[in-house]
Amino acid sequence: MDKFIIEGGKRLVGRVKVSGAKNGSLALMPASLLAPGQYNISNTPNLRDVWTMSRLLTSMGAFCELNGNDLFIDSSNITSYEAPYEHVKKMRASFYVLGPLVARYGMAKVSLPGGCAWGPRPVDLHLKGLEKLGATVEMESGYILAKADKLHGAKFHFDISSVGATGNVLMAATLAKGTTLLTNAALEPEITALARMLVKMGAKINGIGTSILEIEGVDELHPTDEETIPDRIEAATFLIAGAITKGNIEVQNVNPYHLTTVLEKLEESGCKLDVNADTIQLEMDSDPLPIDITTSIYPGFPTDVQAQWLSYMLKADGLTKIKETIYADRFKHVPELLRLGANVELSDATALVRGGKHLNGAIVMSSDLRASASLLIAALVSEGTSEVLRVYHIDRGYETIETKLKALGASIKRVKTDLI
Ligand code: EPZ
């Protein structure tokens, strides 16, 4: 296991290039199951979750090769329609292969997901959507067995806006016979990017970028090349790290339109922002003002930035309310932040942060991807040395984060450790 050792107190100054979106790649890669052939997906982040998805597709018979940030997939010879537990337990997004497999091959055996540590992560919307398209879905010893001679078009309303369920059902609908109407579909940029790739593959989709998607099924699709969109969550993470250290950073290769709410909140907290087509310059010369946030679906404040914002508010002199509406128990980072001297109370999916306290370095434990990012951010402004353990969590969703932070002036190093 690796750990990070961080010396707090350094201002972040300089430029950082954001990688391709992890959640973008994890939506595009399963689409290669819809049409046999060769795909070149550029700007793919070279990180653990992409390696997991590549291993899963390879176990089905695909050929996957990631050279730097260029991903090559050949899905010409899919021989297995199963997503075994060993892959799915590591990453919930493995579940995204269900829709494409049923649509293209008429069958799929996919383990129920594991993924992040917090809370139950239901998949009922994925299954209801596929059943509406004519699949029969059964559960057998922890696996979902889905079958369909030929999916047919249908109307389906997502009771909850779900990124994964929208992706799964959308991909399935592209090969269903007839027209499908999806309402309350997820608006996240990663889903819009998936829809655009499907259209390049020959799919007929109207309403892209809205919550109402109309899909005219086609008999077959063809492979395409694609570029992964920039990672809006990584961009937000670095902006917050720059802000909390009273730094001056430029985030490059970013789409500012994908993080408008976060930018608004950063400005409200006192940051000076200069936003251009694909760069965001942030300058901060004081502690932040206490700014409440409530997470919500896109384009609201992303749940994937909640933990990072909570760490940021530890330096705000006053009381901040942070409400989580997507995953009520996504606060595993809080007990670890208390070890650094934070004052945070939790109740009813809300964190009450009494900021302005002096933070002292300590040994803290990562529990999930974004919690790890929040611990890193807090360690950057904790006096003395902090150690963040189990950094494999952060390696799931950030490409060489310590290299990028070091280049901005942070004192951080990765060390092998026998500690769990
Ligand atoms: C995606 O997860 C992201 N993962 C998550 O990012 C992100 O937190 C989440 O969307 C919300 O934005 C990927 O894109 C790989 P959902 P997903 O289905 O698709 C409920 C990260 O840190 N729900 O949009 O699994 C669910 O319980 C990760 O990068 C159902 O009730 O999330 C949650 O409350 C963590 N039934 C809400 O919907 C279902 O069938 C949103 O979940 C599906 C979801």
Residues whose N, C-alpha, C, O or C-beta is under 5 A from the ligand:
A	BS01	EPZ	N23 L26 A93 P120 R121 P122 V123 D124 L125 H126 I160 S161 S162 V163 G164 A165 T303 D304 I326 Y327 L369 R370
